[in-house]
Amino acid sequence: MNEVFNHKFSTILIGVAFSPNLKNNIFEAMRMVDFFDSQLILVHVGEKTKSKEEKIKALISGFSDNGDEKVKLIWKQGDPVEVIISTAKDHNADLIMLGAIPRENFLKFYIGSIARKITRNAHCSVLLLIEPSEDLRPCNHIVVNGLEDEKTKQTILDSLEVAQNLGAQKITIVEEISQEEIHVVVEDDQSLLKDTLIKEQLSKSKEQRVYDILNEVPEANKKGVLVKTQSIFGKRGYSIGHYAKVVAADLLIMSAPEKTTFWDRIFPHDLEHILTELPTDVLIMR
């Protein structure tokens, strides 16, 4: 890992619906375009009308004077999931942005069936936003899933690029450790001591693996970002989501799982716990 950043998000795609969040969604997308010096593709699944086109163009020009130079507007009819996924592929999009839905108490967020299907089947990274805003929302703290997986090295490197572009000051790489890895049933003081010692050893081992990855990353890629590691114990997926919420992280970055299979639907993979209740904005890296 001896290369500097390779410009992860060159083309960003967002589906636009004429909902109350239209302006906020477009402004969030335009900010991402500025942060990553990207091209933006706006896709509306539905009929093209003059009034719709004028409204979108007015919002784009309202964001910046030359915003429309970076934007391509596409109109398509059909199934929203198929249209978004196929358009992203056709235009080599690196990132799809999707909005979450607030539950009744407005303190919890989830994604609808269309966004969930896009998230599962997209060929590229997906950013899930819980509260799209017209105004800039600072991104100071990013939590990254550091599980032992062949994708984790690249996810950590990508996370550092995201942090640099969004101006984040801190990254915490979290290693989730399940109870199954400890192999101790706590029944008395002796077994409690054994459990504690094993947890300490596992934590050190996991954190050393992350440090080894970070040592391979060029210093320029880490400049200005405080990188920490944290081991947590509990159910994978659920634990890191809870941790991100407790520490008030601005963004949670997860590696995308392999293609969903029949068995995944019976025994959900880690990401399904996150999608059920989004703790913060979530970026799924592919």
ROPA-925534 format. One line per 3 residues: number of its first residue (from 1); for each residue z, x, y of N, C-alpha, C, O. Coordinates in steps of 0.05 Angstrom, whole numbers, plus 5000, padded with zeros to 4 digits. Layout:
ROPA-925534
NUM = Z X Y Z X Y Z X Y Z X Y; ...
//
This chain:
ROPA-925534
1 = 5000 5017 4976 5000 5000 5000 5000 5018 5025 5021 5021 5038; 4977 5029 5031 4975 5048 5052 4957 5040 5075 4948 5056 5091; 4950 5013 5076 4932 5003 5096 4948 4987 5117 4969 4975 5110
4 = 4937 4986 5141 4950 4969 5161 4939 4941 5157 4924 4936 5139; 4947 4923 5174 4940 4895 5171 4910 4890 5169 4895 4904 5183; 4902 4871 5153 4874 4865 5150 4866 4838 5162 4846 4825 5153
7 = 4881 4828 5181 4874 4803 5196 4874 4780 5176 4852 4771 5168; 4897 4771 5168 4900 4751 5147 4886 4725 5153 4872 4714 5136; 4889 4715 5177 4879 4688 5184 4856 4691 5204 4861 4690 5228
10 = 4832 4693 5195 4809 4695 5213 4798 4667 5220 4787 4663 5241; 4800 4649 5201 4790 4621 5205 4812 4602 5197 4821 4602 5174; 4820 4585 5215 4841 4565 5211 4829 4537 5212 4812 4531 5229
13 = 4837 4520 5193 4827 4492 5192 4850 4473 5194 4871 4476 5183; 4845 4451 5209 4865 4430 5211 4851 4403 5211 4831 4400 5225; 4861 4385 5196 4850 4358 5196 4862 4342 5219 4886 4343 5223
16 = 4846 4328 5234 4856 4313 5257 4853 4283 5252 4831 4273 5245; 4874 4269 5256 4874 4239 5255 4883 4229 5282 4898 4243 5296; 4874 4206 5290 4881 4195 5316 4907 4180 5315 4909 4156 5317
19 = 4928 4197 5311 4956 4187 5309 4971 4196 5334 4960 4210 5350; 4996 4187 5337 5012 4196 5360 5015 4226 5361 5021 4237 5383; 5012 4240 5338 5016 4269 5338 4990 4285 5343 4990 4309 5341
22 = 4968 4271 5351 4943 4285 5354 4945 4309 5373 4936 4331 5367; 4956 4304 5397 4958 4325 5417 4975 4348 5407 4968 4372 5409; 4998 4342 5395 5016 4363 5385 5003 4379 5363 5005 4404 5363
25 = 4988 4366 5345 4975 4380 5323 4954 4399 5334 4952 4422 5324; 4938 4389 5352 4917 4406 5364 4929 4430 5379 4919 4452 5377; 4950 4425 5394 4962 4447 5409 4975 4468 5390 4973 4492 5395
28 = 4987 4459 5368 4998 4478 5349 4975 4495 5337 4978 4519 5334; 4953 4482 5330 4930 4496 5319 4918 4516 5339 4911 4539 5332; 4916 4508 5364 4905 4525 5384 4923 4550 5389 4913 4572 5394
31 = 4949 4546 5387 4967 4569 5390 4963 4588 5367 4963 4613 5372; 4960 4578 5343 4955 4596 5320 4930 4612 5324 4928 4635 5317; 4910 4599 5335 4884 4612 5340 4889 4635 5360 4878 4657 5357
34 = 4905 4630 5380 4911 4652 5400 4927 4674 5387 4921 4698 5392; 4948 4667 5371 4965 4687 5359 4949 4705 5340 4954 4729 5339; 4931 4694 5325 4916 4710 5305 4888 4717 5313 4873 4728 5297
37 = 4880 4710 5337 4853 4715 5347 4833 4704 5327 4815 4718 5318; 4836 4678 5320 4820 4666 5299 4800 4646 5310 4800 4640 5334; 4783 4636 5292 4766 4613 5297 4780 4588 5286 4795 4590 5266
40 = 4776 4566 5299 4789 4541 5290 4768 4520 5282 4748 4516 5296; 4773 4507 5260 4756 4485 5251 4772 4460 5251 4793 4458 5237; 4764 4441 5267 4777 4414 5268 4760 4395 5251 4736 4392 5256
43 = 4773 4382 5232 4759 4363 5215 4770 4335 5218 4794 4331 5215; 4753 4317 5225 4761 4289 5225 4747 4274 5202 4723 4273 5201; 4764 4262 5185 4753 4247 5162 4750 4218 5172 4770 4203 5172
46 = 4726 4210 5179 4722 4183 5189 4697 4183 5207 4682 4202 5209; 4693 4160 5219 4670 4156 5236 4671 4172 5262 4692 4174 5274; 4648 4183 5269 4646 4197 5294 4638 4178 5316 4618 4163 5314
49 = 4654 4177 5337 4648 4160 5360 4650 4177 5386 4663 4198 5386; 4637 4168 5407 4637 4183 5432 4666 4185 5443 4674 4206 5454; 4681 4163 5441 4708 4163 5453 4726 4183 5438 4742 4196 5450
52 = 4724 4183 5411 4739 4202 5395 4732 4231 5403 4750 4248 5407; 4706 4237 5405 4697 4264 5411 4707 4272 5439 4716 4295 5442; 4706 4254 5458 4715 4261 5485 4745 4266 5486 4754 4284 5500
55 = 4760 4251 5470 4789 4254 5470 4796 4282 5458 4814 4296 5469; 4783 4290 5436 4789 4315 5424 4781 4338 5443 4796 4357 5446; 4757 4336 5455 4748 4358 5473 4766 4360 5497 4770 4382 5507
58 = 4776 4338 5507 4795 4338 5530 4820 4353 5522 4831 4368 5539; 4831 4348 5498 4855 4362 5489 4851 4392 5486 4868 4408 5493; 4828 4399 5475 4821 4428 5471 4819 4442 5498 4831 4463 5502
61 = 4805 4430 5517 4802 4442 5543 4828 4442 5559 4833 4458 5576; 4845 4423 5552 4871 4421 5565 4890 4443 5557 4909 4450 5571; 4885 4455 5533 4902 4477 5524 4895 4503 5538 4913 4517 5547
64 = 4869 4509 5540 4861 4533 5555 4832 4530 5564 4817 4514 5554; 4825 4545 5585 4799 4542 5597 4776 4548 5578 4755 4535 5579; 4780 4568 5561 4758 4576 5542 4764 4569 5513 4753 4580 5495
67 = 4783 4549 5510 4791 4542 5483 4768 4532 5465 4767 4538 5441; 4750 4517 5477 4728 4505 5461 4709 4526 5450 4694 4520 5432; 4710 4551 5460 4692 4572 5450 4701 4581 5422 4684 4591 5407
70 = 4726 4576 5415 4736 4585 5389 4737 4562 5369 4747 4565 5347; 4727 4538 5377 4732 4514 5361 4705 4502 5351 4686 4500 5366; 4706 4494 5326 4683 4479 5315 4694 4452 5305 4713 4451 5291
73 = 4681 4431 5314 4690 4404 5308 4671 4392 5287 4647 4390 5291; 4683 4383 5264 4667 4372 5242 4675 4343 5236 4699 4337 5236; 4656 4326 5232 4660 4298 5225 4649 4293 5198 4626 4299 5192
76 = 4666 4281 5180 4657 4276 5153 4670 4250 5143 4692 4243 5150; 4655 4235 5127 4665 4211 5114 4672 4219 5085 4661 4238 5074; 4691 4205 5073 4698 4210 5045 4727 4211 5040 4743 4203 5057
79 = 4734 4220 5016 4762 4223 5009 4775 4246 5025 4764 4268 5024; 4797 4241 5039 4809 4262 5056 4815 4288 5041 4810 4309 5052; 4826 4286 5017 4833 4310 5002 4808 4326 4996 4807 4351 5001
82 = 4788 4313 4985 4763 4327 4978 4749 4339 5002 4739 4361 5001; 4749 4323 5024 4735 4333 5048 4749 4357 5060 4735 4377 5067; 4775 4357 5062 4790 4380 5073 4786 4404 5056 4781 4426 5066
85 = 4790 4401 5030 4788 4424 5012 4760 4436 5011 4756 4460 5013; 4740 4418 5009 4712 4428 5008 4703 4441 5034 4689 4461 5034; 4712 4429 5057 4704 4440 5083 4717 4468 5087 4705 4486 5097
88 = 4742 4470 5078 4756 4496 5080 4741 4517 5063 4738 4540 5072; 4732 4510 5040 4717 4529 5023 4690 4536 5036 4683 4559 5037; 4676 4515 5045 4649 4520 5056 4650 4538 5081 4631 4553 5085
91 = 4672 4537 5096 4674 4553 5120 4692 4577 5117 4700 4590 5137; 4699 4583 5092 4716 4607 5086 4742 4607 5102 4750 4628 5112; 4755 4584 5104 4780 4583 5119 4801 4599 5104 4803 4599 5080
94 = 4818 4613 5120 4840 4628 5108 4866 4613 5109 4885 4619 5094; 4867 4592 5126 4892 4576 5129 4885 4547 5135 4868 4541 5152; 4899 4529 5121 4898 4501 5127 4925 4492 5139 4946 4499 5127
97 = 4925 4478 5161 4950 4469 5174 4953 4439 5168 4934 4423 5172; 4977 4431 5160 4983 4403 5153 5010 4395 5166 5027 4412 5170; 5012 4370 5172 5037 4360 5184 5054 4346 5164 5044 4333 5145
100 = 5080 4347 5167 5099 4334 5149 5106 4306 5161 5099 4300 5184; 5120 4290 5146 5128 4263 5154 5158 4262 5155 5172 4270 5136; 5170 4253 5178 5199 4251 5179 5209 4227 5163 5196 4206 5163
103 = 5232 4230 5150 5245 4208 5137 5258 4191 5158 5258 4197 5182; 5270 4169 5149 5280 4149 5168 5301 4160 5187 5303 4152 5211; 5318 4179 5178 5339 4190 5195 5329 4213 5213 5345 4224 5228
106 = 5304 4221 5210 5291 4241 5226 5303 4269 5223 5297 4287 5238; 5320 4272 5203 5332 4299 5199 5321 4312 5174 5325 4336 5170; 5306 4297 5159 5293 4308 5135 5263 4303 5135 5254 4282 5146
109 = 5248 4321 5124 5219 4319 5125 5207 4323 5097 5218 4338 5081; 5185 4310 5093 5171 4313 5067 5141 4311 5073 5133 4304 5096; 5124 4317 5054 5095 4314 5058 5085 4291 5042 5094 4286 5020
112 = 5065 4277 5053 5054 4254 5040 5036 4263 5017 5032 4286 5012; 5025 4243 5003 5010 4248 4978 4984 4264 4984 4976 4281 4968; 4971 4258 5007 4947 4272 5013 4952 4302 5019 4939 4319 5008
115 = 4973 4307 5035 4980 4335 5041 4989 4350 5017 4984 4373 5013; 5003 4336 4999 5013 4348 4974 4990 4357 4957 4990 4379 4945; 4970 4339 4954 4946 4346 4938 4931 4369 4950 4921 4387 4935
118 = 4928 4369 4976 4915 4392 4989 4930 4418 4985 4918 4438 4979; 4957 4416 4988 4973 4440 4984 4970 4451 4956 4969 4476 4952; 4970 4434 4936 4968 4443 4908 4940 4455 4902 4938 4473 4886
121 = 4919 4444 4914 4892 4451 4905 4876 4468 4924 4853 4475 4918; 4886 4474 4948 4871 4490 4967 4867 4518 4956 4883 4528 4941; 4845 4530 4964 4839 4557 4955 4852 4578 4973 4853 4602 4966
124 = 4862 4569 4996 4873 4588 5016 4902 4581 5022 4913 4563 5011; 4913 4596 5041 4941 4592 5049 4943 4565 5063 4924 4555 5075; 4967 4553 5063 4973 4527 5075 4998 4529 5092 5019 4539 5082
127 = 4997 4519 5116 5020 4519 5134 5029 4490 5138 5013 4473 5147; 5053 4483 5130 5064 4456 5133 5083 4456 5157 5103 4471 5158; 5077 4439 5176 5093 4437 5201 5111 4412 5200 5101 4390 5196
130 = 5137 4416 5205 5155 4392 5204 5156 4378 5231 5160 4354 5232; 5153 4392 5253 5155 4380 5279 5134 4392 5298 5141 4408 5316; 5109 4385 5295 5088 4395 5313 5095 4389 5342 5105 4367 5348
133 = 5091 4408 5359 5100 4405 5387 5079 4412 5407 5062 4430 5402; 5079 4398 5429 5060 4405 5451 5069 4431 5463 5052 4447 5472; 5095 4437 5464 5105 4461 5476 5110 4482 5454 5114 4476 5431
136 = 5109 4507 5462 5112 4530 5444 5140 4529 5432 5160 4526 5446; 5141 4531 5405 5167 4534 5391 5169 4563 5382 5154 4572 5365; 5189 4577 5392 5192 4606 5385 5197 4609 5355 5210 4592 5342
139 = 5185 4629 5343 5191 4636 5315 5205 4663 5315 5193 4684 5318; 5232 4662 5312 5248 4686 5313 5256 4696 5285 5257 4721 5281; 5261 4678 5266 5271 4687 5240 5254 4675 5218 5250 4651 5216
142 = 5243 4692 5201 5226 4684 5178 5241 4691 5152 5250 4713 5149; 5242 4672 5134 5253 4676 5107 5230 4678 5088 5212 4661 5089; 5230 4698 5071 5208 4703 5052 5219 4703 5024 5239 4715 5018
145 = 5205 4690 5006 5213 4689 4978 5205 4716 4965 5181 4723 4964; 5225 4731 4956 5220 4758 4944 5222 4758 4914 5230 4779 4903; 5217 4736 4901 5220 4735 4872 5203 4756 4858 5183 4766 4869
148 = 5212 4764 4834 5198 4784 4818 5172 4773 4807 5172 4758 4788; 5150 4780 4821 5124 4768 4814 5102 4787 4824 5106 4802 4843; 5079 4787 4810 5058 4805 4818 5047 4799 4846 5035 4817 4858
151 = 5051 4775 4857 5041 4768 4883 5060 4776 4906 5053 4776 4929; 5085 4783 4899 5106 4787 4919 5100 4810 4938 5105 4808 4962; 5089 4832 4928 5082 4854 4946 5064 4845 4968 5068 4851 4992
154 = 5042 4831 4961 5023 4822 4981 5035 4802 5000 5030 4801 5023; 5052 4784 4989 5065 4764 5005 5083 4777 5026 5084 4768 5049; 5098 4798 5019 5115 4812 5038 5098 4825 5060 5105 4823 5083
157 = 5076 4838 5052 5059 4850 5071 5047 4829 5090 5046 4833 5115; 5038 4807 5079 5027 4786 5095 5048 4774 5114 5042 4767 5137; 5073 4772 5105 5095 4762 5121 5100 4780 5145 5106 4770 5167
160 = 5097 4806 5141 5101 4824 5164 5079 4820 5185 5084 4822 5209; 5055 4815 5175 5033 4810 5194 5038 4784 5210 5035 4783 5234; 5047 4764 5195 5053 4738 5208 5076 4742 5229 5074 4732 5251
163 = 5096 4757 5222 5118 4763 5240 5108 4777 5265 5117 4770 5288; 5091 4797 5262 5081 4811 5285 5065 4793 5304 5067 4794 5328; 5048 4775 5292 5031 4758 5308 5047 4735 5321 5040 4726 5343
166 = 5068 4725 5308 5083 4703 5319 5106 4713 5337 5120 4697 5349; 5111 4740 5337 5132 4751 5353 5160 4748 5341 5180 4748 5356; 5161 4744 5315 5187 4742 5302 5202 4768 5302 5190 4790 5300
169 = 5228 4767 5306 5244 4791 5308 5258 4798 5282 5268 4821 5279; 5259 4779 5263 5274 4784 5239 5261 4771 5214 5251 4749 5216; 5261 4786 5192 5252 4775 5166 5274 4779 5146 5285 4801 5144
172 = 5281 4759 5131 5300 4761 5109 5284 4756 5083 5274 4734 5079; 5283 4776 5066 5270 4773 5040 5291 4764 5020 5310 4779 5014; 5288 4740 5009 5309 4728 4992 5301 4729 4963 5279 4721 4955
175 = 5319 4739 4947 5315 4740 4918 5333 4719 4905 5358 4720 4907; 5321 4699 4893 5337 4678 4879 5343 4687 4851 5326 4696 4836; 5369 4685 4843 5378 4693 4816 5389 4668 4803 5408 4656 4813
178 = 5378 4661 4780 5387 4637 4766 5411 4644 4748 5414 4667 4740; 5427 4624 4741 5450 4628 4724 5442 4638 4696 5457 4652 4683; 5418 4631 4688 5408 4640 4661 5406 4671 4659 5408 4682 4637
181 = 5403 4684 4682 5401 4714 4682 5429 4727 4679 5430 4751 4673; 5450 4712 4682 5477 4723 4681 5489 4723 4653 5504 4741 4645; 5483 4703 4637 5491 4701 4609 5522 4702 4606 5532 4712 4586
184 = 5536 4690 4625 5566 4690 4623 5575 4661 4629 5567 4649 4649; 5593 4651 4612 5606 4625 4618 5634 4631 4628 5650 4643 4613; 5639 4623 4652 5666 4629 4665 5686 4609 4653 5685 4585 4658
187 = 5706 4621 4638 5727 4605 4626 5755 4614 4634 5774 4599 4632; 5757 4639 4642 5783 4651 4649 5779 4674 4668 5756 4679 4677; 5800 4687 4676 5799 4709 4695 5781 4732 4686 5766 4743 4702
190 = 5782 4738 4660 5766 4760 4649 5736 4754 4651 5720 4771 4659; 5729 4729 4643 5700 4722 4644 5691 4719 4673 5667 4724 4679; 5709 4711 4691 5702 4710 4720 5696 4737 4731 5677 4741 4746
193 = 5713 4757 4723 5708 4785 4732 5681 4795 4721 5666 4808 4736; 5676 4789 4696 5650 4798 4684 5627 4785 4699 5607 4798 4705; 5630 4759 4704 5609 4745 4719 5604 4757 4746 5581 4761 4755
196 = 5626 4764 4760 5624 4776 4787 5610 4804 4786 5592 4810 4802; 5617 4820 4766 5605 4847 4763 5575 4845 4757 5559 4860 4768; 5568 4826 4739 5540 4823 4732 5524 4814 4757 5501 4823 4761
199 = 5535 4796 4772 5521 4786 4797 5517 4809 4816 5496 4811 4828; 5537 4827 4819 5534 4850 4837 5513 4869 4827 5497 4879 4843; 5512 4874 4801 5492 4892 4790 5464 4880 4793 5445 4894 4800
202 = 5461 4854 4788 5435 4841 4790 5426 4841 4820 5402 4846 4825; 5444 4836 4838 5437 4837 4866 5426 4864 4875 5406 4866 4888; 5440 4885 4866 5432 4912 4874 5405 4919 4862 5388 4931 4875
205 = 5401 4911 4837 5375 4916 4823 5352 4902 4837 5331 4913 4842; 5356 4876 4844 5335 4860 4857 5329 4871 4884 5306 4873 4892; 5350 4878 4899 5346 4888 4926 5333 4915 4926 5317 4921 4944
208 = 5338 4932 4906 5325 4957 4905 5295 4954 4900 5279 4969 4910; 5288 4934 4884 5260 4929 4879 5245 4922 4905 5223 4930 4910; 5259 4906 4922 5247 4898 4948 5245 4923 4966 5225 4926 4980
211 = 5266 4939 4966 5266 4964 4983 5243 4982 4974 5230 4994 4991; 5238 4984 4948 5216 5000 4938 5189 4990 4949 5171 5006 4956; 5186 4964 4951 5162 4952 4962 5160 4959 4992 5138 4968 5002
214 = 5182 4956 5006 5181 4961 5035 5176 4990 5042 5164 4996 5062; 5185 5008 5024 5181 5037 5029 5151 5044 5028 5143 5065 5038; 5135 5027 5015 5106 5032 5013 5091 5021 5036 5067 5027 5040
217 = 5105 5005 5053 5091 4992 5076 5091 5011 5099 5111 5023 5106; 5068 5015 5112 5066 5033 5136 5086 5024 5157 5091 5000 5161; 5098 5044 5170 5118 5038 5191 5107 5021 5213 5121 5004 5225
220 = 5081 5024 5219 5069 5009 5241 5070 4979 5235 5071 4962 5253; 5069 4972 5209 5069 4944 5201 5097 4931 5204 5100 4907 5204; 5118 4948 5205 5145 4938 5208 5156 4941 5236 5179 4934 5241
223 = 5141 4952 5254 5150 4958 5281 5160 4933 5295 5146 4912 5296; 5184 4934 5306 5195 4912 5322 5207 4889 5305 5216 4869 5317; 5207 4892 5279 5217 4871 5262 5241 4881 5245 5238 4901 5231
226 = 5263 4868 5247 5286 4875 5230 5283 4862 5203 5281 4837 5201; 5281 4878 5182 5277 4868 5155 5302 4871 5138 5313 4893 5135; 5313 4849 5128 5337 4849 5112 5331 4837 5084 5311 4823 5081
229 = 5348 4842 5065 5346 4829 5039 5371 4813 5033 5392 4819 5044; 5368 4792 5017 5391 4775 5011 5387 4764 4983 5366 4751 4977; 5407 4768 4965 5407 4755 4939 5423 4729 4940 5444 4729 4952
232 = 5412 4708 4928 5426 4683 4927 5425 4673 4898 5406 4678 4884; 5445 4658 4890 5447 4648 4863 5444 4618 4862 5456 4603 4878; 5427 4608 4844 5423 4579 4842 5395 4573 4831 5381 4591 4822
235 = 5388 4548 4832 5362 4539 4822 5339 4548 4840 5340 4544 4864; 5320 4561 4828 5298 4572 4843 5282 4550 4857 5278 4529 4846; 5274 4556 4882 5261 4536 4898 5281 4520 4915 5279 4520 4940
238 = 5299 4507 4902 5319 4492 4916 5337 4510 4932 5344 4505 4955; 5346 4533 4920 5365 4551 4933 5354 4564 4958 5367 4565 4979; 5329 4573 4957 5317 4586 4980 5312 4566 5002 5315 4573 5026
241 = 5305 4541 4995 5302 4521 5015 5328 4515 5029 5328 4512 5054; 5349 4513 5014 5376 4508 5026 5384 4531 5043 5395 4527 5065; 5379 4556 5034 5386 4580 5050 5371 4580 5076 5382 4585 5097
244 = 5345 4574 5075 5328 4574 5100 5339 4554 5120 5339 4558 5144; 5349 4531 5110 5359 4510 5127 5386 4519 5139 5391 4515 5163; 5403 4531 5123 5430 4539 5132 5429 4560 5154 5444 4559 5173
247 = 5410 4579 5150 5408 4601 5170 5390 4593 5193 5385 4609 5211; 5380 4568 5193 5363 4558 5215 5338 4575 5218 5330 4582 5241; 5325 4582 5196 5300 4598 5197 5279 4581 5210 5278 4557 5208
250 = 5261 4595 5224 5239 4581 5238 5214 4577 5219 5197 4561 5224; 5214 4594 5198 5191 4593 5180 5200 4603 5152 5214 4623 5151; 5192 4589 5131 5197 4598 5104 5170 4604 5091 5151 4588 5092
253 = 5167 4629 5081 5142 4637 5068 5145 4640 5038 5163 4653 5029; 5128 4626 5023 5129 4626 4994 5102 4635 4983 5081 4630 4995; 5102 4649 4960 5077 4655 4946 5068 4629 4933 5084 4614 4922
256 = 5042 4625 4933 5031 4601 4919 5034 4605 4889 5029 4627 4879; 5041 4584 4874 5042 4586 4845 5014 4586 4833 4995 4581 4847; 5013 4591 4808 4987 4588 4794 4979 4559 4794 4996 4542 4801
259 = 4955 4554 4787 4945 4526 4787 4964 4508 4771 4973 4515 4750; 4969 4484 4782 4987 4465 4770 4976 4456 4743 4952 4449 4741; 4993 4455 4723 4985 4446 4696 5001 4421 4689 5018 4412 4704
262 = 4994 4410 4666 5009 4387 4656 5039 4392 4654 5055 4376 4661; 5045 4417 4644 5074 4424 4640 5088 4427 4667 5112 4422 4669; 5073 4435 4688 5086 4438 4714 5095 4411 4724 5116 4409 4738
265 = 5081 4390 4717 5088 4363 4726 5113 4353 4712 5128 4336 4723; 5117 4363 4688 5141 4355 4673 5165 4372 4681 5187 4363 4685; 5160 4399 4684 5180 4418 4692 5170 4430 4718 5157 4451 4717
268 = 5176 4418 4741 5165 4427 4767 5170 4457 4773 5192 4467 4767; 5150 4470 4783 5154 4498 4791 5169 4499 4818 5175 4479 4830; 5176 4524 4826 5194 4528 4848 5185 4513 4874 5202 4501 4888
271 = 5159 4513 4879 5149 4502 4904 5154 4472 4906 5156 4461 4928; 5155 4458 4883 5158 4429 4884 5185 4421 4897 5186 4400 4911; 5205 4437 4893 5231 4431 4906 5228 4433 4937 5241 4418 4951
274 = 5212 4452 4946 5208 4455 4975 5192 4432 4986 5199 4421 5007; 5171 4423 4972 5154 4402 4982 5168 4375 4983 5162 4358 4999; 5189 4372 4965 5203 4346 4965 5219 4342 4990 5221 4320 5000
277 = 5230 4364 5001 5245 4362 5026 5242 4388 5041 5255 4408 5035; 5224 4389 5061 5218 4414 5075 5242 4422 5092 5251 4406 5109; 5252 4446 5088 5276 4455 5104 5269 4464 5132 5285 4463 5150
280 = 5244 4472 5136 5233 4482 5161 5203 4484 5158 5192 4473 5138; 5189 4495 5177 5160 4500 5172 5157 4518 5148 5172 4537 5145; 5137 4512 5132 5133 4527 5107 5105 4537 5106 5086 4522 5109
283 = 5102 4563 5100 5076 4576 5097 5073 4585 5068 5088 4601 5058; 5053 4573 5055 5048 4580 5027 5025 4600 5026 5002 4593 5033; 5030 4624 5017 5010 4645 5018 4993 4646 4993 5003 4646 4970
286 = 4967 4647 4997 4948 4652 4975 4931 4676 4982 4914 4685 4967
//
